Amino acid sequence: MHSSVKVVFSPAQEFDLHVDASEVLSFEAARRWLDEQFVKHECEPMRGSGKVLIADKIVSVAAAVGPAAFADPAFALDYARAASGALSKALLRVDVAKHAISY
């Protein structure tokens, strides 16, 4: 079984990331990785309340690192492992321009 994460920056810039189900991070490990990346890349909360949802972190990290980071196979794999593990979904679409995630 595989997990697939599609990261869309624009119609011309889409990344299809695939990870084996055995490589998907546990919820705790995925949350930790996303927290570290959120802080490392100085992401800002998307909501006025300051509350940051896991889905917000997934979108914010992708937006902060940009398409160039997804050309790095190691980063792309880590991102896919974390996104799949954090949301416990086998199919994800991260639309960076629209700040949205769909399953």
N, CA, C and O atoms as CSV, one atom per row, in Angstrom:
chain,resi,resn,atom,element,x,y,z
A,1,MET,N,N,0.845,-1.177,0.000
A,1,MET,CA,C,0.000,0.000,0.000
A,1,MET,C,C,0.889,1.239,0.000
A,1,MET,O,O,1.952,1.257,0.620
A,2,HIS,N,N,0.437,2.269,-0.703
A,2,HIS,CA,C,1.195,3.506,-0.826
A,2,HIS,C,C,0.365,4.689,-0.360
A,2,HIS,O,O,-0.865,4.637,-0.321
A,3,SER,N,N,1.059,5.742,-0.012
A,3,SER,CA,C,0.423,7.020,0.256
A,3,SER,C,C,0.890,7.981,-0.821
A,3,SER,O,O,2.049,7.944,-1.236
A,4,SER,N,N,-0.005,8.833,-1.268
A,4,SER,CA,C,0.328,9.811,-2.299
A,4,SER,C,C,-0.011,11.207,-1.802
A,4,SER,O,O,-1.092,11.452,-1.266
A,5,VAL,N,N,0.926,12.104,-1.990
A,5,VAL,CA,C,0.737,13.501,-1.618
A,5,VAL,C,C,1.042,14.331,-2.857
A,5,VAL,O,O,2.143,14.262,-3.404
A,6,LYS,N,N,0.073,15.106,-3.293
A,6,LYS,CA,C,0.273,16.013,-4.430
A,6,LYS,C,C,0.376,17.420,-3.855
A,6,LYS,O,O,-0.531,17.891,-3.169
A,7,VAL,N,N,1.489,18.083,-4.144
A,7,VAL,CA,C,1.690,19.455,-3.692
A,7,VAL,C,C,1.595,20.342,-4.919
A,7,VAL,O,O,2.365,20.190,-5.867
A,8,VAL,N,N,0.638,21.280,-4.900
A,8,VAL,CA,C,0.365,22.127,-6.054
A,8,VAL,C,C,0.692,23.581,-5.714
A,8,VAL,O,O,0.096,24.176,-4.816
A,9,PHE,N,N,1.644,24.131,-6.446
A,9,PHE,CA,C,1.972,25.547,-6.309
A,9,PHE,C,C,1.262,26.358,-7.381
A,9,PHE,O,O,0.845,27.491,-7.139
A,10,SER,N,N,1.127,25.774,-8.568
A,10,SER,CA,C,0.414,26.370,-9.696
A,10,SER,C,C,0.128,25.222,-10.664
A,10,SER,O,O,0.645,24.119,-10.487
A,11,PRO,N,N,-0.694,25.476,-11.687
A,11,PRO,CA,C,-0.944,24.388,-12.645
A,11,PRO,C,C,0.337,23.868,-13.307
A,11,PRO,O,O,0.395,22.712,-13.727
A,12,ALA,N,N,1.352,24.716,-13.399
A,12,ALA,CA,C,2.605,24.312,-14.029
A,12,ALA,C,C,3.599,23.718,-13.038
A,12,ALA,O,O,4.603,23.133,-13.443
A,13,GLN,N,N,3.326,23.863,-11.735
A,13,GLN,CA,C,4.242,23.368,-10.711
A,13,GLN,C,C,3.499,22.478,-9.731
A,13,GLN,O,O,2.946,22.941,-8.733
A,14,GLU,N,N,3.501,21.201,-10.037
A,14,GLU,CA,C,2.878,20.197,-9.185
A,14,GLU,C,C,3.892,19.100,-8.900
A,14,GLU,O,O,4.669,18.711,-9.772
A,15,PHE,N,N,3.871,18.614,-7.680
A,15,PHE,CA,C,4.774,17.544,-7.285
A,15,PHE,C,C,3.952,16.375,-6.771
A,15,PHE,O,O,3.164,16.521,-5.837
A,16,ASP,N,N,4.141,15.217,-7.384
A,16,ASP,CA,C,3.479,13.995,-6.946
A,16,ASP,C,C,4.472,13.201,-6.117
A,16,ASP,O,O,5.470,12.702,-6.636
A,17,LEU,N,N,4.193,13.089,-4.834
A,17,LEU,CA,C,5.081,12.408,-3.906
A,17,LEU,C,C,4.438,11.093,-3.488
A,17,LEU,O,O,3.261,11.054,-3.131
A,18,HIS,N,N,5.205,10.037,-3.535
A,18,HIS,CA,C,4.693,8.713,-3.183
A,18,HIS,C,C,5.578,8.115,-2.108
A,18,HIS,O,O,6.803,8.216,-2.162
A,19,VAL,N,N,4.942,7.497,-1.140
A,19,VAL,CA,C,5.685,6.883,-0.045
A,19,VAL,C,C,5.008,5.557,0.304
A,19,VAL,O,O,3.782,5.452,0.318
A,20,ASP,N,N,5.824,4.563,0.579
A,20,ASP,CA,C,5.306,3.274,0.997
A,20,ASP,C,C,4.665,3.427,2.367
A,20,ASP,O,O,5.166,4.172,3.210
A,21,ALA,N,N,3.579,2.738,2.590
A,21,ALA,CA,C,2.851,2.852,3.865
A,21,ALA,C,C,3.732,2.536,5.067
A,21,ALA,O,O,3.526,3.090,6.146
A,22,SER,N,N,4.695,1.668,4.896
A,22,SER,CA,C,5.578,1.328,6.022
A,22,SER,C,C,6.522,2.476,6.379
A,22,SER,O,O,7.100,2.479,7.466
A,23,GLU,N,N,6.686,3.450,5.479
A,23,GLU,CA,C,7.569,4.594,5.719
A,23,GLU,C,C,6.839,5.802,6.309
A,23,GLU,O,O,7.477,6.757,6.751
A,24,VAL,N,N,5.520,5.761,6.318
A,24,VAL,CA,C,4.743,6.888,6.846
A,24,VAL,C,C,5.044,7.040,8.335
A,24,VAL,O,O,5.083,6.058,9.078
A,25,LEU,N,N,5.256,8.279,8.756
A,25,LEU,CA,C,5.569,8.539,10.162
A,25,LEU,C,C,4.352,8.335,11.055
A,25,LEU,O,O,3.212,8.491,10.616
A,26,SER,N,N,4.602,7.987,12.297
A,26,SER,CA,C,3.523,7.926,13.277
A,26,SER,C,C,2.989,9.342,13.483
A,26,SER,O,O,3.640,10.319,13.112
A,27,PHE,N,N,1.808,9.445,14.072
A,27,PHE,CA,C,1.223,10.770,14.294
A,27,PHE,C,C,2.171,11.658,15.093
A,27,PHE,O,O,2.382,12.814,14.726
A,28,GLU,N,N,2.740,11.145,16.168
A,28,GLU,CA,C,3.630,11.952,17.017
A,28,GLU,C,C,4.893,12.379,16.280
A,28,GLU,O,O,5.304,13.536,16.375
A,29,ALA,N,N,5.508,11.462,15.553
A,29,ALA,CA,C,6.724,11.789,14.801
A,29,ALA,C,C,6.417,12.791,13.692
A,29,ALA,O,O,7.211,13.696,13.436
A,30,ALA,N,N,5.271,12.634,13.034
A,30,ALA,CA,C,4.865,13.564,11.980
A,30,ALA,C,C,4.619,14.959,12.552
A,30,ALA,O,O,5.042,15.959,11.972
A,31,ARG,N,N,3.940,15.018,13.683
A,31,ARG,CA,C,3.671,16.313,14.317
A,31,ARG,C,C,4.974,16.999,14.706
A,31,ARG,O,O,5.133,18.203,14.507
A,32,ARG,N,N,5.905,16.228,15.260
A,32,ARG,CA,C,7.207,16.780,15.654
A,32,ARG,C,C,7.951,17.353,14.444
A,32,ARG,O,O,8.483,18.462,14.500
A,33,TRP,N,N,7.980,16.581,13.347
A,33,TRP,CA,C,8.679,17.026,12.146
A,33,TRP,C,C,8.054,18.315,11.619
A,33,TRP,O,O,8.764,19.260,11.275
A,34,LEU,N,N,6.724,18.349,11.558
A,34,LEU,CA,C,6.045,19.552,11.076
A,34,LEU,C,C,6.284,20.743,11.999
A,34,LEU,O,O,6.484,21.861,11.523
A,35,ASP,N,N,6.267,20.521,13.307
A,35,ASP,CA,C,6.557,21.596,14.263
A,35,ASP,C,C,7.957,22.159,14.027
A,35,ASP,O,O,8.150,23.374,13.990
A,36,GLU,N,N,8.932,21.261,13.869
A,36,GLU,CA,C,10.317,21.696,13.642
A,36,GLU,C,C,10.438,22.506,12.360
A,36,GLU,O,O,11.101,23.543,12.339
A,37,GLN,N,N,9.807,22.043,11.299
A,37,GLN,CA,C,9.871,22.749,10.015
A,37,GLN,C,C,9.143,24.091,10.088
A,37,GLN,O,O,9.592,25.078,9.505
A,38,PHE,N,N,8.028,24.123,10.799
A,38,PHE,CA,C,7.251,25.354,10.952
A,38,PHE,C,C,8.102,26.434,11.618
A,38,PHE,O,O,8.106,27.587,11.187
A,39,VAL,N,N,8.816,26.053,12.664
A,39,VAL,CA,C,9.680,26.998,13.383
A,39,VAL,C,C,10.917,27.335,12.551
A,39,VAL,O,O,11.284,28.504,12.435
A,40,LYS,N,N,11.555,26.329,11.978
A,40,LYS,CA,C,12.786,26.517,11.197
A,40,LYS,C,C,12.579,27.510,10.061
A,40,LYS,O,O,13.449,28.337,9.789
A,41,HIS,N,N,11.442,27.432,9.406
A,41,HIS,CA,C,11.175,28.279,8.245
A,41,HIS,C,C,10.377,29.535,8.602
A,41,HIS,O,O,9.886,30.250,7.730
A,42,GLU,N,N,10.265,29.780,9.905
A,42,GLU,CA,C,9.629,30.998,10.427
A,42,GLU,C,C,8.229,31.219,9.852
A,42,GLU,O,O,7.884,32.322,9.428
A,43,CYS,N,N,7.442,30.160,9.846
A,43,CYS,CA,C,6.061,30.255,9.370
A,43,CYS,C,C,5.223,31.019,10.390
A,43,CYS,O,O,5.507,30.997,11.587
A,44,GLU,N,N,4.210,31.678,9.906
A,44,GLU,CA,C,3.310,32.461,10.749
A,44,GLU,C,C,1.951,31.766,10.824
A,44,GLU,O,O,1.523,31.139,9.854
A,45,PRO,N,N,1.268,31.871,11.970
A,45,PRO,CA,C,-0.089,31.307,12.056
A,45,PRO,C,C,-0.993,31.925,10.996
A,45,PRO,O,O,-0.918,33.123,10.723
A,46,MET,N,N,-1.838,31.105,10.411
A,46,MET,CA,C,-2.739,31.568,9.358
A,46,MET,C,C,-4.017,32.170,9.934
A,46,MET,O,O,-4.736,32.883,9.233
A,47,ARG,N,N,-4.302,31.894,11.189
A,47,ARG,CA,C,-5.559,32.332,11.798
A,47,ARG,C,C,-5.300,33.483,12.765
A,47,ARG,O,O,-4.265,33.526,13.431
A,48,GLY,N,N,-6.222,34.388,12.834
A,48,GLY,CA,C,-6.113,35.528,13.720
A,48,GLY,C,C,-6.024,35.139,15.189
A,48,GLY,O,O,-5.459,35.875,15.997
A,49,SER,N,N,-6.577,33.988,15.533
A,49,SER,CA,C,-6.562,33.531,16.921
A,49,SER,C,C,-5.172,33.056,17.340
A,49,SER,O,O,-4.885,32.923,18.530
A,50,GLY,N,N,-4.317,32.803,16.356
A,50,GLY,CA,C,-2.989,32.288,16.661
A,50,GLY,C,C,-2.941,30.778,16.747
A,50,GLY,O,O,-1.862,30.197,16.868
A,51,LYS,N,N,-4.093,30.135,16.685
A,51,LYS,CA,C,-4.146,28.674,16.735
A,51,LYS,C,C,-3.629,28.113,15.410
A,51,LYS,O,O,-4.003,28.588,14.338
A,52,VAL,N,N,-2.772,27.105,15.494
A,52,VAL,CA,C,-2.195,26.508,14.295
A,52,VAL,C,C,-2.607,25.046,14.222
A,52,VAL,O,O,-2.191,24.236,15.051
A,53,LEU,N,N,-3.413,24.715,13.244
A,53,LEU,CA,C,-3.843,23.339,13.027
A,53,LEU,C,C,-2.766,22.569,12.266
A,53,LEU,O,O,-1.921,23.166,11.599
A,54,ILE,N,N,-2.801,21.270,12.366
A,54,ILE,CA,C,-1.820,20.462,11.646
A,54,ILE,C,C,-1.927,20.716,10.142
A,54,ILE,O,O,-0.910,20.818,9.456
A,55,ALA,N,N,-3.135,20.816,9.635
A,55,ALA,CA,C,-3.310,21.096,8.206
A,55,ALA,C,C,-2.675,22.432,7.837
A,55,ALA,O,O,-2.092,22.566,6.761
A,56,ASP,N,N,-2.787,23.427,8.728
A,56,ASP,CA,C,-2.156,24.726,8.481
A,56,ASP,C,C,-0.641,24.574,8.392
A,56,ASP,O,O,-0.002,25.209,7.553
A,57,LYS,N,N,-0.069,23.744,9.245
A,57,LYS,CA,C,1.383,23.533,9.235
A,57,LYS,C,C,1.818,22.878,7.926
A,57,LYS,O,O,2.848,23.242,7.358
A,58,ILE,N,N,1.042,21.926,7.457
A,58,ILE,CA,C,1.383,21.242,6.206
A,58,ILE,C,C,1.422,22.243,5.052
A,58,ILE,O,O,2.354,22.230,4.248
A,59,VAL,N,N,0.417,23.105,4.970
A,59,VAL,CA,C,0.363,24.107,3.903
A,59,VAL,C,C,1.444,25.164,4.111
A,59,VAL,O,O,2.125,25.543,3.158
A,60,SER,N,N,1.606,25.639,5.332
A,60,SER,CA,C,2.575,26.702,5.612
A,60,SER,C,C,4.008,26.276,5.329
A,60,SER,O,O,4.789,27.055,4.782
A,61,VAL,N,N,4.356,25.062,5.690
A,61,VAL,CA,C,5.711,24.573,5.431
A,61,VAL,C,C,5.951,24.501,3.923
A,61,VAL,O,O,7.001,24.930,3.445
A,62,ALA,N,N,4.999,23.970,3.176
A,62,ALA,CA,C,5.154,23.901,1.718
A,62,ALA,C,C,5.309,25.296,1.123
A,62,ALA,O,O,6.147,25.514,0.248
A,63,ALA,N,N,4.503,26.233,1.596
A,63,ALA,CA,C,4.593,27.603,1.086
A,63,ALA,C,C,5.934,28.237,1.433
A,63,ALA,O,O,6.519,28.942,0.611
A,64,ALA,N,N,6.419,27.993,2.637
A,64,ALA,CA,C,7.671,28.607,3.087
A,64,ALA,C,C,8.888,28.082,2.333
A,64,ALA,O,O,9.792,28.847,1.996
A,65,VAL,N,N,8.912,26.788,2.070
A,65,VAL,CA,C,10.090,26.210,1.411
A,65,VAL,C,C,10.038,26.381,-0.104
A,65,VAL,O,O,11.081,26.429,-0.758
A,66,GLY,N,N,8.843,26.473,-0.663
A,66,GLY,CA,C,8.694,26.683,-2.100
A,66,GLY,C,C,8.991,25.456,-2.936
A,66,GLY,O,O,9.408,24.420,-2.418
A,67,PRO,N,N,8.774,25.583,-4.231
A,67,PRO,CA,C,8.953,24.447,-5.142
A,67,PRO,C,C,10.377,23.901,-5.175
A,67,PRO,O,O,10.571,22.704,-5.383
A,68,ALA,N,N,11.361,24.748,-4.976
A,68,ALA,CA,C,12.760,24.296,-5.052
A,68,ALA,C,C,13.051,23.201,-4.034
A,68,ALA,O,O,13.817,22.283,-4.324
A,69,ALA,N,N,12.462,23.280,-2.859
A,69,ALA,CA,C,12.710,22.271,-1.823
A,69,ALA,C,C,12.178,20.905,-2.235
A,69,ALA,O,O,12.736,19.880,-1.845
A,70,PHE,N,N,11.108,20.883,-3.017
A,70,PHE,CA,C,10.523,19.608,-3.418
A,70,PHE,C,C,11.315,18.935,-4.538
A,70,PHE,O,O,11.049,17.784,-4.885
A,71,ALA,N,N,12.286,19.650,-5.102
A,71,ALA,CA,C,13.204,19.038,-6.061
A,71,ALA,C,C,14.248,18.187,-5.344
A,71,ALA,O,O,14.918,17.360,-5.963
A,72,ASP,N,N,14.380,18.394,-4.038
A,72,ASP,CA,C,15.286,17.594,-3.215
A,72,ASP,C,C,14.537,16.331,-2.785
A,72,ASP,O,O,13.588,16.412,-2.006
A,73,PRO,N,N,14.956,15.166,-3.287
A,73,PRO,CA,C,14.227,13.930,-2.967
A,73,PRO,C,C,14.130,13.635,-1.472
A,73,PRO,O,O,13.125,13.088,-1.018
A,74,ALA,N,N,15.144,13.982,-0.713
A,74,ALA,CA,C,15.124,13.714,0.734
A,74,ALA,C,C,14.067,14.561,1.424
A,74,ALA,O,O,13.311,14.052,2.252
A,75,PHE,N,N,14.003,15.848,1.094
A,75,PHE,CA,C,12.987,16.703,1.701
A,75,PHE,C,C,11.599,16.269,1.261
A,75,PHE,O,O,10.685,16.182,2.081
A,76,ALA,N,N,11.435,15.998,-0.023
A,76,ALA,CA,C,10.126,15.599,-0.545
A,76,ALA,C,C,9.616,14.334,0.151
A,76,ALA,O,O,8.437,14.239,0.490
A,77,LEU,N,N,10.505,13.373,0.359
A,77,LEU,CA,C,10.116,12.136,1.047
A,77,LEU,C,C,9.725,12.417,2.491
A,77,LEU,O,O,8.701,11.921,2.962
A,78,ASP,N,N,10.528,13.208,3.201
A,78,ASP,CA,C,10.212,13.545,4.587
A,78,ASP,C,C,8.876,14.263,4.687
A,78,ASP,O,O,8.076,13.976,5.577
A,79,TYR,N,N,8.634,15.201,3.770
A,79,TYR,CA,C,7.375,15.950,3.765
A,79,TYR,C,C,6.191,14.997,3.557
A,79,TYR,O,O,5.197,15.063,4.281
A,80,ALA,N,N,6.308,14.118,2.567
A,80,ALA,CA,C,5.219,13.170,2.278
A,80,ALA,C,C,4.982,12.233,3.457
A,80,ALA,O,O,3.835,11.948,3.801
A,81,ARG,N,N,6.050,11.756,4.074
A,81,ARG,CA,C,5.927,10.866,5.235
A,81,ARG,C,C,5.209,11.573,6.380
A,81,ARG,O,O,4.355,10.984,7.042
A,82,ALA,N,N,5.558,12.831,6.609
A,82,ALA,CA,C,4.958,13.594,7.710
A,82,ALA,C,C,3.507,13.971,7.411
A,82,ALA,O,O,2.636,13.814,8.266
A,83,ALA,N,N,3.248,14.465,6.209
A,83,ALA,CA,C,1.880,14.880,5.859
A,83,ALA,C,C,0.917,13.697,5.937
A,83,ALA,O,O,-0.180,13.820,6.482
A,84,SER,N,N,1.327,12.559,5.394
A,84,SER,CA,C,0.474,11.363,5.435
A,84,SER,C,C,0.255,10.890,6.864
A,84,SER,O,O,-0.861,10.531,7.238
A,85,GLY,N,N,1.306,10.889,7.656
A,85,GLY,CA,C,1.203,10.436,9.040
A,85,GLY,C,C,0.401,11.364,9.924
A,85,GLY,O,O,-0.347,10.911,10.790
A,86,ALA,N,N,0.552,12.655,9.712
A,86,ALA,CA,C,-0.147,13.634,10.546
A,86,ALA,C,C,-1.655,13.589,10.339
A,86,ALA,O,O,-2.426,13.781,11.279
A,87,LEU,N,N,-2.069,13.334,9.105
A,87,LEU,CA,C,-3.505,13.333,8.804
A,87,LEU,C,C,-4.093,11.933,8.648
A,87,LEU,O,O,-5.302,11.782,8.471
A,88,SER,N,N,-3.248,10.919,8.712
A,88,SER,CA,C,-3.696,9.525,8.555
A,88,SER,C,C,-4.521,9.333,7.285
A,88,SER,O,O,-5.577,8.700,7.293
A,89,LYS,N,N,-4.013,9.893,6.206
A,89,LYS,CA,C,-4.688,9.780,4.912
A,89,LYS,C,C,-3.723,9.223,3.883
A,89,LYS,O,O,-2.544,9.578,3.875
A,90,ALA,N,N,-4.220,8.349,3.009
A,90,ALA,CA,C,-3.386,7.756,1.967
A,90,ALA,C,C,-3.294,8.650,0.737
A,90,ALA,O,O,-2.339,8.545,-0.033
A,91,LEU,N,N,-4.279,9.531,0.544
A,91,LEU,CA,C,-4.280,10.445,-0.594
A,91,LEU,C,C,-4.495,11.871,-0.094
A,91,LEU,O,O,-5.495,12.164,0.561
A,92,LEU,N,N,-3.557,12.743,-0.405
A,92,LEU,CA,C,-3.664,14.152,-0.001
A,92,LEU,C,C,-3.349,15.045,-1.184
A,92,LEU,O,O,-2.508,14.719,-2.022
A,93,ARG,N,N,-4.029,16.163,-1.240
A,93,ARG,CA,C,-3.704,17.210,-2.218
A,93,ARG,C,C,-3.508,18.486,-1.423
A,93,ARG,O,O,-4.426,18.962,-0.755
A,94,VAL,N,N,-2.309,19.034,-1.498
A,94,VAL,CA,C,-1.972,20.269,-0.791
A,94,VAL,C,C,-1.905,21.370,-1.833
A,94,VAL,O,O,-0.974,21.419,-2.637
A,95,ASP,N,N,-2.898,22.255,-1.818
A,95,ASP,CA,C,-2.949,23.366,-2.760
A,95,ASP,C,C,-2.400,24.596,-2.047
A,95,ASP,O,O,-3.100,25.241,-1.268
A,96,VAL,N,N,-1.156,24.905,-2.322
A,96,VAL,CA,C,-0.465,25.987,-1.624
A,96,VAL,C,C,-1.088,27.335,-1.962
A,96,VAL,O,O,-1.287,28.156,-1.067
A,97,ALA,N,N,-1.399,27.583,-3.232
A,97,ALA,CA,C,-1.963,28.860,-3.644
A,97,ALA,C,C,-3.312,29.151,-2.969
A,97,ALA,O,O,-3.608,30.295,-2.624
A,98,LYS,N,N,-4.112,28.115,-2.791
A,98,LYS,CA,C,-5.429,28.275,-2.176
A,98,LYS,C,C,-5.399,28.046,-0.665
A,98,LYS,O,O,-6.426,28.189,-0.001
A,99,HIS,N,N,-4.242,27.695,-0.116
A,99,HIS,CA,C,-4.093,27.375,1.315
A,99,HIS,C,C,-5.135,26.331,1.731
A,99,HIS,O,O,-5.875,26.512,2.698
A,100,ALA,N,N,-5.166,25.221,0.959
A,100,ALA,CA,C,-6.180,24.214,1.207
A,100,ALA,C,C,-5.599,22.803,1.069
A,100,ALA,O,O,-4.644,22.563,0.331
A,101,ILE,N,N,-6.214,21.894,1.808
A,101,ILE,CA,C,-5.875,20.472,1.710
A,101,ILE,C,C,-7.154,19.716,1.417
A,101,ILE,O,O,-8.197,19.974,2.018
A,102,SER,N,N,-7.066,18.785,0.493
A,102,SER,CA,C,-8.213,17.902,0.233
A,102,SER,C,C,-7.727,16.465,0.292
A,102,SER,O,O,-6.551,16.171,0.077
A,103,TYR,N,N,-8.676,15.572,0.591
A,103,TYR,CA,C,-8.347,14.148,0.761
A,103,TYR,C,C,-8.889,13.364,-0.403
A,103,TYR,O,O,-8.722,12.146,-0.458
